[in-house]
Amino acid sequence: MKLYNLIATGKSSLDDVTPMELWNCGNYKYEITAWMNKNFTEIEVLDTSYENALEKFRMMVNTVNFVGEETQ
């Protein structure tokens, strides 16, 4: 059984509308998910460190919103 942990969310820097998510899949595996519409998603699988995955995600979104972090 795979357990995924949601790390961060954001909106695509291309259109500022498309929701995107960064997931930890365990063992240095990460997924960046783009929800194109309710029936279609694009997923990029990364086999890298947390720092590299987060940096790639930061380049794809306007603002990184970490899960569990309170906004003011």
VEXTI-825278 format. One line per 3 residues: number of its first residue (from 1); their letters; for each residue x, y, z of N, C-alpha, C. Coordinates in nm, 4 decimals, m for minus. Layout:
<balos>
NUM) A) X Y Z X Y Z X Y Z | ...
</balos>
This chain:
<balos>
1) MKL) 0.0845 m0.1179 0.0000 0.0000 0.0000 0.0000 0.0889 0.1240 0.0000 | 0.0690 0.2099 m0.1000 0.1450 0.3336 m0.1104 0.0766 0.4432 m0.0312 | 0.1563 0.5159 0.0460 0.1047 0.6323 0.1169 0.1713 0.7559 0.0595
4) YNL) 0.0909 0.8487 0.0134 0.1405 0.9731 m0.0412 0.1173 1.0838 0.0605 | 0.2118 1.1757 0.0706 0.1987 1.2895 0.1604 0.2014 1.4173 0.0789 | 0.0961 1.4963 0.0920 0.0888 1.6237 0.0224 0.1820 1.7227 0.0918
7) IAT) 0.2735 1.7809 0.0154 0.3714 1.8747 0.0703 0.3275 2.0187 0.0479 | 0.2878 2.0500 m0.0761 0.2563 2.1889 m0.1090 0.1581 2.1959 m0.2251 | 0.0915 2.3098 m0.2350 m0.0009 2.3367 m0.3448 0.0333 2.4729 m0.4043
10) GKS) m0.0228 2.5003 m0.5208 m0.0041 2.6302 m0.5843 m0.0823 2.6362 m0.7138 | m0.0753 2.7502 m0.7797 m0.1383 2.7698 m0.9107 m0.0290 2.7820 m1.0150 | m0.0521 2.7255 m1.1310 0.0463 2.7264 m1.2392 0.0917 2.8682 m1.2717
13) SLD) 0.2206 2.8851 m1.2905 0.2734 3.0161 m1.3285 0.2417 3.0500 m1.4747 | 0.1950 2.9521 m1.5514 0.1602 2.9765 m1.6913 0.0270 3.0485 m1.7065 | m0.0723 3.0084 m1.6246 m0.2055 3.0691 m1.6389 m0.2635 3.1214 m1.5077
16) DVT) m0.1953 3.0994 m1.3964 m0.2395 3.1423 m1.2632 m0.3780 3.0867 m1.2275 | m0.4158 2.9751 m1.2893 m0.5467 2.9142 m1.2647 m0.5336 2.7658 m1.2316 | m0.4546 2.6934 m1.3076 m0.4436 2.5480 m1.2937 m0.3852 2.5099 m1.1580
19) PME) m0.4619 2.4346 m1.0761 m0.4107 2.3901 m0.9457 m0.3004 2.2862 m0.9626 | m0.1960 2.3008 m0.8808 m0.0844 2.2069 m0.8851 m0.0511 2.1625 m0.7431 | 0.0031 2.0405 m0.7323 0.0365 1.9834 m0.6012 0.1715 1.9126 m0.6082
22) LWN) 0.2441 1.9178 m0.4982 0.3689 1.8440 m0.4827 0.3460 1.7359 m0.3787 | 0.3683 1.6109 m0.4180 0.3454 1.4953 m0.3319 0.4765 1.4223 m0.3043 | 0.4916 1.3733 m0.1819 0.6022 1.2850 m0.1452 0.5500 1.1427 m0.1557
25) CGN) 0.6174 1.0604 m0.2360 0.5756 0.9214 m0.2552 0.6661 0.8242 m0.1813 | 0.7646 0.8757 m0.1068 0.8567 0.7904 m0.0320 0.9808 0.7557 m0.1119 | 1.0893 0.7267 m0.0414 1.2148 0.6819 m0.1031 1.2635 0.7738 m0.2155
28) YKY) 1.2692 0.9041 m0.1875 1.3177 1.0041 m0.2833 1.2347 1.0104 m0.4111 | 1.1083 0.9746 m0.4026 1.0185 0.9855 m0.5173 0.9144 1.0933 m0.4863 | 0.8960 1.1823 m0.5826 0.8011 1.2924 m0.5691 0.7181 1.3012 m0.6951
31) EIT) 0.5970 1.3555 m0.6827 0.5105 1.3774 m0.7983 0.4630 1.5218 m0.7964 | 0.4661 1.5824 m0.9130 0.4039 1.7129 m0.9323 0.2804 1.6892 m1.0174 | 0.1650 1.7241 m0.9624 0.0373 1.6998 m1.0286 m0.0241 1.8323 m1.0721
34) AWM) m0.0674 1.8390 m1.1970 m0.1387 1.9555 m1.2497 m0.2799 1.9104 m1.2848 | m0.3793 1.9726 m1.2212 m0.5200 1.9380 m1.2440 m0.5730 2.0226 m1.3592 | m0.5646 1.9694 m1.4814 m0.6045 2.0432 m1.6010 m0.7558 2.0689 m1.6037
37) NKN) m0.8332 1.9705 m1.5642 m0.9778 1.9842 m1.5438 m1.0209 1.8674 m1.4556 | m1.1500 1.8537 m1.4279 m1.1929 1.7501 m1.3328 m1.1703 1.6079 m1.3822 | m1.1487 1.5909 m1.5124 m1.1297 1.4573 m1.5689 m0.9880 1.4295 m1.6182
40) FTE) m0.8984 1.5289 m1.6089 m0.7650 1.5115 m1.6672 m0.6581 1.5755 m1.5791 | m0.5567 1.4968 m1.5471 m0.4421 1.5486 m1.4728 m0.3146 1.5135 m1.5468 | m0.2130 1.5952 m1.5279 m0.0793 1.5636 m1.5772 0.0082 1.5422 m1.4552
43) IEV) 0.0869 1.4364 m1.4567 0.1721 1.4029 m1.3422 0.3151 1.3868 m1.3908 | 0.4057 1.4547 m1.3219 0.5485 1.4379 m1.3482 0.6095 1.3684 m1.2275 | 0.6739 1.2555 m1.2505 0.7361 1.1777 m1.1436 0.8837 1.2141 m1.1370
46) LDT) 0.9308 1.2444 m1.0157 1.0701 1.2833 m0.9950 1.1372 1.1836 m0.9021 | 1.2559 1.1449 m0.9356 1.3364 1.0565 m0.8515 1.4556 1.1396 m0.8051 | 1.4342 1.2186 m0.6998 1.5321 1.3185 m0.6591 1.5161 1.3522 m0.5109
49) SYE) 1.5952 1.4452 m0.4646 1.5876 1.4882 m0.3246 1.4687 1.5828 m0.3046 | 1.4326 1.6011 m0.1779 1.3253 1.6947 m0.1423 1.3577 1.8347 m0.1940 | 1.4803 1.8786 m0.1749 1.5210 2.0129 m0.2150 1.5057 2.0337 m0.3651
52) NAL) 1.5484 1.9358 m0.4438 1.5365 1.9472 m0.5897 1.3908 1.9430 m0.6350 | 1.3111 1.8574 m0.5733 1.1686 1.8498 m0.6077 1.0991 1.9812 m0.5750 | 1.1284 2.0369 m0.4591 1.0665 2.1632 m0.4188 1.1105 2.2767 m0.5105
55) EKF) 1.2364 2.2808 m0.5493 1.2860 2.3847 m0.6400 1.2152 2.3763 m0.7752 | 1.1981 2.2560 m0.8276 1.1274 2.2392 m0.9554 0.9826 2.2857 m0.9414 | 0.9176 2.2490 m0.8299 0.7794 2.2907 m0.8059 0.7716 2.4431 m0.7975
58) RMM) 0.8656 2.5060 m0.7278 0.8671 2.6530 m0.7155 0.8769 2.7208 m0.8516 | 0.9468 2.6596 m0.9449 0.9605 2.7182 m1.0792 0.8318 2.7029 m1.1603 | 0.7431 2.6121 m1.1195 0.6214 2.5849 m1.1951 0.4988 2.6592 m1.1433
61) VNT) 0.5055 2.7132 m1.0209 0.3904 2.7807 m0.9609 0.4262 2.9244 m0.9241 | 0.3211 3.0074 m0.9073 0.3432 3.1462 m0.8665 0.3780 3.1555 m0.7186 | 0.3017 3.0879 m0.6344 0.3223 3.0913 m0.4899 0.3118 2.9503 m0.4353
64) VNF) 0.4075 2.9109 m0.3522 0.4061 2.7793 m0.2873 0.3319 2.7917 m0.1562 | 0.2279 2.7104 m0.1388 0.1518 2.7043 m0.0143 0.1781 2.5697 0.0500 | 0.2539 2.5711 0.1591 0.2866 2.4464 0.2276 0.1665 2.3959 0.3053
67) VGE) 0.1389 2.2677 0.2974 0.0257 2.2073 0.3661 0.0523 2.2117 0.5161 | m0.0505 2.2527 0.5905 m0.0383 2.2610 0.7352 0.0170 2.3937 0.7839 | 0.0554 2.4807 0.6920 0.1076 2.6118 0.7275 m0.0063 2.7121 0.7295
70) ETQ) m0.0171 2.7862 0.8361 m0.1236 2.8857 0.8479 m0.0879 3.0091 0.7656 | m0.1895 3.0663 0.7004 m0.1686 3.1892 0.6244 m0.2227 3.3055 0.7054 | m0.1602 3.4199 0.6883 m0.2031 3.5381 0.7620 m0.2500 3.6448 0.6677
</balos>
